[in-house]
Amino acid sequence: MKRLSQATLCDLPAGVSRPGYDRGATRIGIVHLGIGAFHRAHQAVMTEAVLAAGDLAWGIAGVSLRSAETRDALAPQDGLYSVAVRDGTGDRFAVVGAVLRLLVAPEDPVAVLDLMAASETRLISLTITEKGYCHLPATGELDETHPDIVHDLAHSERPRTAIGFLVEAIVRRREAGLPPFTVLSCDNLPANGRTLARVVTRFAALRDPALAEHVKTRVAFPCSMVDRIVPATTDADRALVAGALGVEDAWPVTTEPFLQWVIEDRFPEGRPNWEGAGALFVTDVEPFEQMKLRLLNASHSTLAYLGYLAGHQTVAEVMAAPGFAALLDQMMREEVSPTLPPLEGFDLAAYRAMLLARFRNPALHHRTWQIAMDGSQKLPQRLLGTIRDRIKAGAGFERLALGVAAWMVYATGRDEAGNPIDMRDPLASRFAAATAGKRQASALVEAYLGIREVFGDDLSASTPFRTTLVRVLDGLLADGAARTARSFERT
């Protein structure tokens, strides 16, 4: 079978959309750090619509900060890849051409810096996951002891982190007399733009106080909220796409029909007309962001840890099992929604119902193991912030605590049957050392609450948090995840 490429676009079936603009005339205006599946199914899809509308100043250069996998898959395809939109009503396919160049930072950091410092580059966007910010999740401050941060401060010309690349590129643009680019975070962090600005400014201050002032006064870091479920690509997905397109695509993405992007409108050097593709530009992203983190992302994490422990491979499987949907509905309605700021004209009940329907999508094989990764970086934003608000209000948070308790079991590295878990987390070795030999709920909670990077000083010292968590974890250890979930059908 032929490979997807510029030369084989004309061979695609009539029902498959494809770039109709001149890719050769398109200029790179965006450098994206973290060219993974989510970016290719979300921001790149919206940028494709901008290019299709005739504004060819916003082509994307995708940078992998670690692995060469995406570059190696897409370079032989001229950067082209397919998006399969799937739900119970059928599948739709499109080929995206917005990614014009692919780089692997460890192979050639100078090339990445040159591209970020180029005069036509006006926007740097990021999907590097929570751990890519090299921050302390409990506080949002730069982790100045992080080995890669220490390296980047000593070797600014060959950085390893997104933070190091941003600061060095800002320095080079300033020296060349170019205006700063805008830096747009698209990761699931509270106030992601402000969090990124804080760690970048602090890193700059460690290099040079005057540089920090330049970052603070000249570089824009708008906040944004992104939402689309994008499972990891499987061989079955590749076979599905090949059958539909008649050509082989080494790295397609599958996703759901739903797509949302809310962006703070602060782009001094201009921006793409993403609103033409459905993005919403606002003055304050925080209410949307908090709603999504506390409803969708918190529910996803709770489902992932409990579902994995109960033996379920995908989110749809978990939702079909007794009790899980009822648990999420109660958690969102009774514990999360009262903590959310009002959104005028927004139907919160309809949004909750839509989330449950999206989780049930039988066509998406979103693995619980994939969602469960890097829990130490995710829990502070997804669950712990809401728990803090519930404690302040003197209100209960048993279901939220169950999500934390399930993570605690998962993070021991052993499932309910004692089998090893491929547990991937930056603090995995810390968890293993802290929990070794501990089997009782009180001992496990004591061990985990000693990890201040996750829980902070306040929750670690909170009697209501500790008491609730011990009680919920004790029940989970005694009954198991499946039986615990079933109990919510009777609640």
N, C-alpha and C positions, 0 to 999 in steps of 0.2 A: 504494500500500500504506500502511496506517495505521502510525503510529509507536508503538513501545513506550512505555507510560506507565501511570500508575495507572489511568486510565480504560479501557485496553485489556487489562489483566491477565485480565479475564474471558473474553477472546477466544482465549486461548492454548490449544493442544491439551492434552488431559487428561494426557499423559505428561510435560509440562513442569512442574517444581516451581516454586513462586512464593511470595512472602511470605503467610503465613496470619495474621500478627499485625497489630495496629493500628499502622500506621506513624505516624499522626497523634498517637498517645499515646506514641510512643517519644522519649526524651530523648537529647540529645547528651552522651555521657560521654567520647568519644574524639575527639581532633583528630589527624588523620593528615597528616603532611607528606610530600608526594611521592605523590600519588594517581595512580599509574601502573598498568600492566597487572598487574604482579606483586602489588601490594597487593590489587587487586580479585579476583585469582584465588586468593589465599592468606589473608591475615588477615581480609579482609572476608567471605570464605566461612565461616570459622570463627566470626566474630562473628554472621553471619546465623543460625547454629545456636543461638547463645546467645539471640538475640531470639526465635527460633521456640520456644524452650523456656520463654519467658515473662518473662525478665528484660529489661525495656524501658529500662534505665538506660544502655545501652551503644551507642546509635546513633553513627554516625561522621560527622564533618564532614571532608571531604577538601580539602586545600590544595595547589594547584599552586604551586611556588616560581618557575616560569619561564613556561611556556606556558599559554594559555587553552584549549588544544585539548580537554582532557578535560571541563572545565566546559561549553564550548560544545556538546559532543556530548551530555552527560548531563543538563544542566539542562532541555531540552525534554522529557526522558523522566522527569522527577521524580526524578532520581538513579538510576533503575532501569537495570540492564544485565544481559546474559545471559552465562553461563559455559558454554562447550561443552567437555566433557571427551571427549577423543578418543584412541583407540588402534586397534589392528588388529581389535578385536572389535566396533567400532561407536562411535556417538556418543551422548552423554547431554547434556541441556540443562536448565539451571535459571536462573531470574531471581532476582537478589539485590537486596534492598531496604534493606540496612544503611546505605548512604550517603544521609544525609538532607539534607546541605547541601554545596555546592561553592563554593570561593573561589579567587581567583587573587591571590597575594600582591602582585605588583607593582602591581596595579590598586588595591588597598585594604589596605595593610599594617595600618592601624588596626583594621579589622574582624577581621583574623586575630588580632591581639593581644588584642582584646576577647574573642574566643571562647576563646582559650587561657587567659585570666585569669578566665573565668566560673566561678562557684561549682560548677556541675554537672560541669565538665570535670575528670576525675580522671586522665586518661592521655593522654600525647602519644606517638604512635608515628611511626616514620620508615622510609621506603624512599626514600632520596635518592641512592643509589649511592655508591661509595667517594669520588668527587671532591666530593660534597656536604658532606663533613666538613671541608673546607678544612684538611687536615692534611698533614704530610709522610709519604708512605707508608713510607719506609724507617725512620722513627722513631716514628710515631704521634703526634707533637707538633703543636700548632696551628701553621699557617703564618701567622705574624704579619705577613708582607709581602703576603699575598693581597689583591688590590685590594678584594674585597667585605668582607673582614674589616676592612680599614682604613676602609672606608666605614661599616660598622656601628658601629665604635667612635666615629666622629665624629657619626653620625646614629642614635642608639639608638631613636628613635621611628619610624623608617622603615627597618627592616633589610631586607637582601637575602638573607642566608643563614639556614639553619636554626639555626645557632649563635646568631646575633643575635636571632632570634625567641624562642628558648628563654630566653635570659638576660633579655631585656626583659620577657617574660611572667612569669618568676620574680620579677623586681623588682616588677611590678604586683600580683602575688598577695601578696607580703610586705607591701606598703604597704596592701593592702586587708584584711590580717589573715586571709587564706585559707591553708590548708595547701598546700604545694607539690604539684604533680602528679608522677606517676611518668613517667619518660622511657624508652621502650622502643625500642631500635634493632633493626631487622629487616634490616639490610644485611650483606653478606658481608665482614665485617672480623673479624680475630682479636680475641677478647674485646671484642666490639662495644660492650657497655655501658660497660666500663672505658675504652675509647678515647673514646667520646662524653663520658663524665664528665671525662676529662682535658682535652679541648679546650674544653668548656664552662666548666670551672673556671678554666682559664687565661684564657679570654676575659673571664670575670667579674673575675678578678684585675687585668686591664688596665683595667677600669672602676673597680674599688673592691675593695681587699683584704678588707674586711668582707663584701662580697657574695660573694666567692670562698669565704669560710669558711661562709657560709649554704648555698651550693650543696654544699659538701663534706660538711656535717653533716646537711642536711635533705632533699636531693633524692636519690631512688633512681634508679639507672640499671641495671636488671637486664640481663643478657646474654641473647641468644637465638640460636637457629640455625634458619634457615628453609630449606625445600627443596621446590621444585616448578618444573618446567620450563614457562615461559610465553613462547612466541614473540610477536613483535610482530604486532598485528592487521593483516590484509590485506583487500583488497576481496573476495577469494575467501572469507574467513571471514565477512564480512558477508553475502554471498550465501547461504552455507551456513546461517547462523542465520536469515535471513529466510525461507528455504524451510522450515525446521523449525518456526519459531514462527508464521509467517503474519503477522508484523508486522516492521517495519524497526527494527533496533537500530544506531545510528550508531557505537557503540563497544563491541562485545562483546569478550570475551577467550576465547582457546582455551588449553587446557592438557591435561596428562596426568592419569591417575587418581591417581598417587602424590602424597601431600601429607604433609609432616612439619614439626612445629614443636616445638622443645625450648626451654623457657623457665626461667630462674632465678626461683624463686618468692620475689620480693622486691617487694611492692606495698603500701606502708604505708596507702594510701587505698582499698584494695580493688581487685578486678579482675574481669573477666568469667570465667565458668566455661568457659574454653576447653577444659579437659580433657574436658568432655562432647562436644566435637567432635573429640577425638582428640589434642589437644596433650599433651605430656609436661612436667610441672613437676618440676624437679630442683634440687639444691643447687649443682651444678657443671656448667655447659654446655660447658666447654672441651673435654673429650674428644670430644663429639659434633661440636662446631664444627670442631675440627681435622681430624677424619675427613672431614667434608663438604668443607671448603675444599681439603684436600690430595688427596682422591680425585675427587669430582665436579667441583669448580670448576677444579682443575688440569687434569683431563682435558678439560673443555670448552674451556679456553683453548688447550691444545695442539692439539685437533681444529680449533678455529676458525682458528688461524693457518696451520697446515699445510694444512688443507682448503681454505681460501681461496686460498692460493698454488697449490694443485693444480687450481684451477678449479671447486671444488664449492660450490654455493650453500647447501646445508642440511646440518645435522648427520647426518641419516639418509643423505644421499648420501655423505658422507665415510665413514660406517661401512660402507657397501656396497662401497667401493672397496678394492682389495687392500692389505693391510698395516696399515691404520689401527687396526682392532680389536685385532690382535695387539700393536701398539705400545702401546696403552693398557693392555691386559691385563698386559703385561710391566712397564710403568712402575708401575702400581698395586701389582702383586704383589711385585716385586723391589726397587723403590726407595722407594715411598711407605709401604707397610704397615709395614715395620720401624721407621719413625719415629713410629708412632702409639701413644698410651697405651692400655693395655688397657681394654676395656669388658666387664665381667663379663656372661656370658651372651649376648654379641653375636657373631653369625656373620659375621666379616669377609669370608670367601670368598663367602658368599651375597650380601652387600651389593655386592661388586665385580661379581659376575655380574648382579645386578639393574641396576646402573648401565649396563653394556653393553647390556642389553635395553632400558632406557629411551632410550638414545641411538639405538637402532635404530628407535624408534617411527615407522612410516611415515606416520602421520596428522598428526604435528606438523612443520610446515615452519619449523624454528628456523634462522634464517639465520646462517651463519658470520660475516658482516659485523656483525650485531648483537652477537654475543658478543665480537667482536674490539675493540669500542670501549673507549677509556679503559684501554688496556693498562698504561700507566705506573702507574695506581692499583691495578690488579688483580694484577700479577705478584708484588709483594712478599708478598702474602698467599697466593697460590695456588701459586707455584713456588719462590720464593727462600727462604722459610723452611725448606722441606723440603731444599733444596740445602745450606743452612747446616748442618742436622743431619747430612746425609750426609758433608759435609766433616769435621765434628767426629769422626764415627765412622770416618773413613778409608775410606769406602765410595764406590762409583761412583755416578754420577748422569747418565749419558750421555743417557738418554731425557728426563729433566727438562730437561737442557741443550738438547736439541733443541727443546723448546717455547719456551725463551727465544730460541734462535737464529732460529726461525721468526718470532717477534715482531719481532726486530731487522730481518729482511728486510721484513716488513710495514710496520714503522714508518718505513722510508725513504720510503714513499709511492709506491713503484713495485712492480708485481708482477714475476713472472719473465720476462714478455714485454716489460717496460718500460712497461706501461700504467699510468696514474695510478690510485691507490687513494684513495677517499673516506675518508681516515684521520682519525678524530675522536679527539682526545686533548688534555687540557689542556697537554701539553708538546710538541705537534706542531711548533711553530716551533723549539723547542730541538733536536728530532731533526733537522729539515731542515737547520739551520745546522751541526750537529755532523757530519752524515754527507755533506754536499755533496761530490761528486767522489770519494768513497771507494767502492771496489768490492771490495777484498781483505778477507778475513775478519779478519785481524789489525788492519787499520786501522779497520774497523767496530766491532770489540769495544773497541778503545782509545777510540773516540769515545763509545760508549754508557756505558762504565764511568766516564767522567768526569761522568756525570749522577748525582750522589750522592743526589738525592731518590729515585731508584729503587733503586739498588744499595747505598747506604750506604758508609761508609768501609771496612768489613770485606771485603765481596765485591769492591769495586773494587781492593783491595790483595791479594786472594787469588790466589796462583799456581795452585793446583789449579783454581779456578774459571775463571780466564783461559785456562789451557792447554786445558781440556776444551771450553770454549766456542769457542775458535778452531778446534779440530779439528772439532767438530760443525758449526759454521757453514761451514767450508771445504767439507765434504762436501755440505752442503745447497746451497750456491751452485754447486757443480760438477755435482751430479746432479739438482737440482730436488726439489720436495716429493713428487711422485707416486712417483718412482723411489726416493727415500729411504724412503718409507713401505713400498713393496713389499719392501724388503730385510728388514723385520722378520718377514715370513712365513717366511723361511728361518732365522731366528735360533733 
